């Protein structure tokens, strides 16, 4: 059953939302309220009838004008809100599984599609449904590329990434010099880097592409938290759920392992040298 989580939801459930949030930590009750109470925010969860107070999975949503390129403004505490009737875009910025025993059950795809239907009925002016997603494996993959004897990236690509070794590079002049090489590496990571069975290396990409989304935008220095810098050099990405293309994109990924991506991302990516790449 899909249920909306708001400030009137019983405290026992709200406490579990705080505890189970796995993408962007909820620091306290005030932080939780900023995510579920303003008119431009929504939170939805799946429940089983036999477990009325135990969410299975939940998603946090923000209404915006346009596709966001950073998580800071969404999680920020400036008190500004956007009247939802003026928003054009619904942003899914956190999806958290709550039950470890159900980790292999794909509730996420059903949740996103039902939430899209729900908020489309409430706000028909919304024209875009996108995520703002982490890139949890990007930094690890790039480190392996830089040490590999047979990298996908070209020698000049790798040479231009040397500033990553400087402590605090994202806070000084090195940040701008790294923008293009990091975005090129990221495009290659998503479009060309594959695991041993030919699927994208990134687990979040496998989830959203398998659900029929399109890789829409790469966001440079979008997450400057300690976790964001460590796991992805600050990179985040947007996947877009176009209701007319979901089924077609899902079939392309399921049948041919095709990564459906915006043309700008494809132009940046280096082509794979092998059919599969770890």
C-alpha positions in Angstrom: 0.0 0.0 0.0 1.3 3.5 -0.9 0.9 6.0 1.9 2.1 9.6 2.1 4.3 10.5 5.0 3.8 14.0 6.5 4.0 15.7 9.8 0.7 14.2 11.0 2.1 10.6 10.5 2.4 8.8 13.8 5.7 9.4 15.5 6.7 5.7 15.6 6.8 5.8 11.8 8.6 9.1 11.6 11.3 7.8 13.9 11.8 4.9 11.5 12.0 7.3 8.5 14.9 9.1 10.3 16.6 5.8 11.2 16.2 4.1 7.8 17.3 7.1 5.6 20.3 5.7 3.7 21.2 8.3 1.1 21.2 11.7 2.9 21.3 11.4 6.7 18.4 13.1 8.5 20.1 14.9 11.4 17.2 15.6 13.7 13.4 16.2 13.9 13.8 19.7 12.4 15.6 18.2 9.4 12.9 15.7 8.9 10.2 18.3 9.1 11.9 20.3 6.3 11.8 17.3 4.1 8.1 16.3 4.6 6.1 19.3 5.8 6.6 22.3 3.3 4.1 22.4 0.4 6.9 21.8 -2.1 8.0 18.5 -0.4 6.5 15.0 -0.4 7.5 11.7 1.1 5.8 8.4 0.2 6.3 4.9 1.5 5.1 1.4 0.8 3.6 -0.6 3.7 2.4 -4.1 4.0 -1.1 -4.6 5.5 0.4 -6.9 8.1 3.1 -4.4 9.2 1.1 -1.2 9.6 3.8 0.8 11.4 6.8 -0.6 9.5 7.7 1.0 6.1 9.2 -1.2 3.5 10.7 1.5 1.3 10.2 5.2 1.0 11.1 8.1 -1.4 11.6 11.8 -0.7 10.5 14.3 -3.4 11.1 18.0 -4.0 9.2 20.2 -6.4 11.5 22.5 -8.4 11.6 24.7 -11.5 14.0 22.7 -13.8 16.4 19.9 -13.2 18.5 20.5 -10.1 22.3 20.2 -10.3 23.2 20.0 -6.6 21.8 18.5 -3.5 22.7 21.4 -1.2 19.8 23.7 -2.1 17.3 20.8 -1.6 18.7 19.8 1.8 19.3 23.4 2.8 17.8 25.4 5.6 17.0 28.8 4.0 13.3 28.5 4.6 12.4 29.2 0.9 9.6 27.2 -0.5 8.1 27.0 -4.0 4.3 26.9 -4.4 3.8 23.4 -5.9 1.3 24.7 -8.5 4.2 26.8 -10.0 6.7 23.9 -10.1 7.6 22.1 -13.4 9.7 19.3 -12.0 9.4 16.6 -9.4 12.8 15.5 -8.1 13.2 12.1 -6.4 16.3 12.8 -4.3 16.4 9.8 -1.9 15.1 6.3 -2.0 15.7 4.1 1.0 15.0 0.4 1.6 13.9 -0.3 5.2 14.0 -4.1 5.5 17.2 -5.9 4.9 15.4 -9.2 4.5 13.6 -7.8 1.5 16.8 -6.4 -0.2 16.3 -8.6 -3.2 12.7 -7.6 -3.8 12.5 -4.7 -6.3 9.9 -2.5 -4.7 11.6 0.6 -5.9 10.4 0.5 -9.5 6.8 0.1 -8.4 7.2 2.9 -5.8 8.5 5.4 -8.3 5.9 4.7 -10.9 3.0 4.9 -8.4 4.4 8.1 -6.9 4.6 9.6 -10.5 1.0 8.8 -11.0 0.0 10.1 -7.6 1.6 13.5 -8.0 0.7 13.8 -11.6 -3.0 13.7 -10.6 -2.4 16.2 -7.8 -0.3 18.6 -9.9 -0.9 18.2 -13.6 1.4 21.1 -14.5 4.5 19.0 -13.6 6.2 18.0 -16.9 9.4 16.4 -15.7 10.1 13.6 -13.3 13.8 13.2 -12.5 16.1 11.9 -9.8 19.1 13.5 -8.2 21.1 10.4 -7.6 24.5 9.5 -6.0 27.3 7.8 -8.0 28.5 5.4 -5.3 31.0 3.5 -7.4 32.5 6.3 -9.4 35.5 7.2 -7.3 36.5 3.6 -6.9 36.2 2.9 -10.6 38.2 6.0 -11.5 41.0 5.0 -9.1 41.2 1.6 -10.8 41.3 3.2 -14.2 44.2 5.4 -13.2 46.2 2.3 -12.2 45.0 0.0 -15.0 47.4 -1.1 -17.8 44.4 -1.2 -20.1 42.1 1.7 -19.2 39.1 2.8 -21.2 40.1 6.5 -20.7 42.8 7.9 -23.0 46.2 8.9 -21.6 45.4 12.6 -21.8 42.2 12.0 -19.9 44.1 10.3 -17.1 46.9 12.9 -17.1 44.4 15.7 -16.6 43.0 14.0 -13.5 46.3 14.5 -11.5 44.8 17.3 -9.4 42.5 14.8 -7.7 45.5 13.9 -5.6 45.6 17.3 -4.0 43.9 17.5 -0.6 40.8 19.7 -0.7 41.0 20.1 -4.5 37.3 20.8 -4.7 37.7 24.0 -2.6 40.5 25.7 -4.7 41.5 26.5 -8.2 41.9 22.9 -9.2 38.1 22.4 -9.2 37.6 24.3 -12.4 40.5 22.6 -14.2 39.1 19.2 -13.2 35.5 19.9 -14.5 35.9 18.7 -18.1 38.2 15.6 -17.4 36.0 14.5 -14.5 32.8 14.9 -16.5 34.4 13.0 -19.4 35.4 10.2 -17.0 31.9 10.2 -15.6 30.3 9.9 -19.0 32.6 7.0 -19.8 31.8 5.4 -16.4 28.1 5.4 -17.1 28.0 4.7 -20.9 31.0 2.3 -21.4 32.1 0.8 -18.1 30.6 -2.7 -17.6 30.8 -5.5 -15.0 31.7 -9.1 -15.8 28.2 -9.8 -17.2 28.0 -6.7 -19.3 25.8 -4.5 -17.1 26.7 -1.0 -16.0 29.2 -0.9 -13.1 27.1 1.6 -11.1 24.4 0.0 -9.0 22.2 3.0 -9.0 22.4 3.2 -12.8 21.4 -0.4 -13.0 18.3 0.3 -10.9 17.0 3.4 -12.7 17.9 2.2 -16.3 16.3 -1.1 -15.5 13.2 0.8 -14.5 13.1 2.6 -17.8 14.7 5.9 -17.0 17.1 7.9 -19.2 20.5 9.1 -18.0 19.8 12.8 -18.5 22.5 15.0 -16.8 25.9 14.8 -15.0 26.2 17.2 -12.1 29.7 18.3 -11.2 30.5 19.0 -7.5 26.8 18.4 -6.7 27.5 16.7 -3.3 30.2 18.3 -1.2 29.6 16.2 1.8 32.4 14.0 3.1 30.6 11.0 1.8 29.9 12.6 -1.6 33.5 13.5 -2.1 34.8 10.1 -1.0 32.5 8.0 -3.1 32.1 10.1 -6.2 34.4 13.1 -6.1 31.2 15.1 -5.6 29.5 13.9 -8.7 25.7 13.3 -8.9 23.5 12.5 -11.8 19.9 13.0 -13.0 17.8 10.2 -14.4 14.6 11.2 -16.2 11.4 9.2 -16.1 9.6 10.1 -19.3 6.2 8.4 -19.1 6.0 7.9 -22.9 9.4 6.2 -23.0 9.7 4.2 -19.8 8.6 0.9 -21.4 10.8 1.3 -24.5 13.8 2.2 -22.4 13.2 -0.7 -20.0 13.1 -3.1 -22.9 16.3 -1.7 -24.5 18.1 -2.2 -21.2 16.7 -5.6 -20.4 17.1 -7.1 -23.8 20.3 -5.4 -25.1 21.8 -3.8 -22.0 21.5 -0.5 -23.7 22.3 2.6 -21.6 19.8 5.2 -22.7 21.6 8.5 -22.2 21.2 12.1 -23.4 23.2 12.9 -26.5 25.6 15.3 -24.6 26.6 12.5 -22.3 27.2 10.1 -25.1 29.4 12.6 -26.9 31.6 12.9 -23.8 32.1 9.2 -23.2 35.0 7.2 -24.5 33.9 4.1 -26.3 34.6 0.7 -24.6 37.6 -1.2 -25.8 36.0 -4.5 -24.8 32.5 -6.0 -24.7 32.6 -6.0 -20.9 34.8 -4.0 -18.5 35.2 -4.4 -14.7 
